[in-house]
Amino acid sequence: MSTRSDWNAWAAGRESARITDWLREISEPDWSATVNHPLFDALAEGRLSGDDFAAYMVQDYGFVDPFTALIGHAIGHAPSMPDRVVLGQFMGMLTSDENSTFQRTFDAFDVPASLREAPDYLPQTRAFRELLHDTGQGGDYAEILAVLVVTEWVYLEWALRVTRVDGLHPLMGEWIDLHDNPAFQEFVAWLRQRLDEEAAALDDTAFARMAERFRDTVAKERAFHDAVLPR
Ligand SMILES: Cc1ncc(CO)c(N)n1
């Protein structure tokens, strides 16, 4: 379960226990299934065709759109300027470097205008979009942070885990670079720190809601990557 008393019991036997470590643990087996997803090995080892990479990126752009809006909600819900600065800088990267990676990928692999303008989202993409939208509309700051911690920490972990082949397509290399670079590592460490702090101050109801949101986001990560894996 994912109540504050479950967290307290987990933390009791551990030195310097962190809420985000507990959240990750209660999200197993979905967490490890996502980090170790075969899609990422195929991508890094050059076994994903251009068409399959482009299809994944089209679905993922359907994630990035409401995800960018969610960062906006996070900026609005943040308690003060220091958080708004970190989140705003991440928003800047997302809407410049990362957005450009998507656009150049769609160009390089000839994704037709029709698919860019009216993408055919898989049910799992639609479910993830809905989660991001709902969290932005109704979630408090801790719930928003819970979603951001999952989505960014999972991507950091797989990107650090995979081994790239020589001669990997530059756009595929760029996709890995975006998720394992030192600035991104620092951002994920900051997100975790802030969720640890904010979650500790929640009342029991809000704490349970935050933990459920974390678990649901991990489940949706796994389902999304299962759905986009070519077979
Ligand atoms: C589905 C998904 N989760 C996380 C990230 C990282 O932001 C991403 N690009 N796509």
The ligand as a Gaussian input file, in Angstrom:
#p B3LYP/6-31G(d) Opt

LIG

0 1
 C        6.777000       8.570000     -22.241000
 C        7.870000       9.476000     -21.826000
 N        8.220000       9.509000     -20.535000
 C        9.201000      10.328000     -20.123000
 C        9.858000      11.142000     -21.024000
 C       10.950000      12.063000     -20.563000
 O       10.490000      13.346000     -20.542000
 C        9.453000      11.082000     -22.360000
 N       10.048000      11.864000     -23.305000
 N        8.478000      10.245000     -22.732000

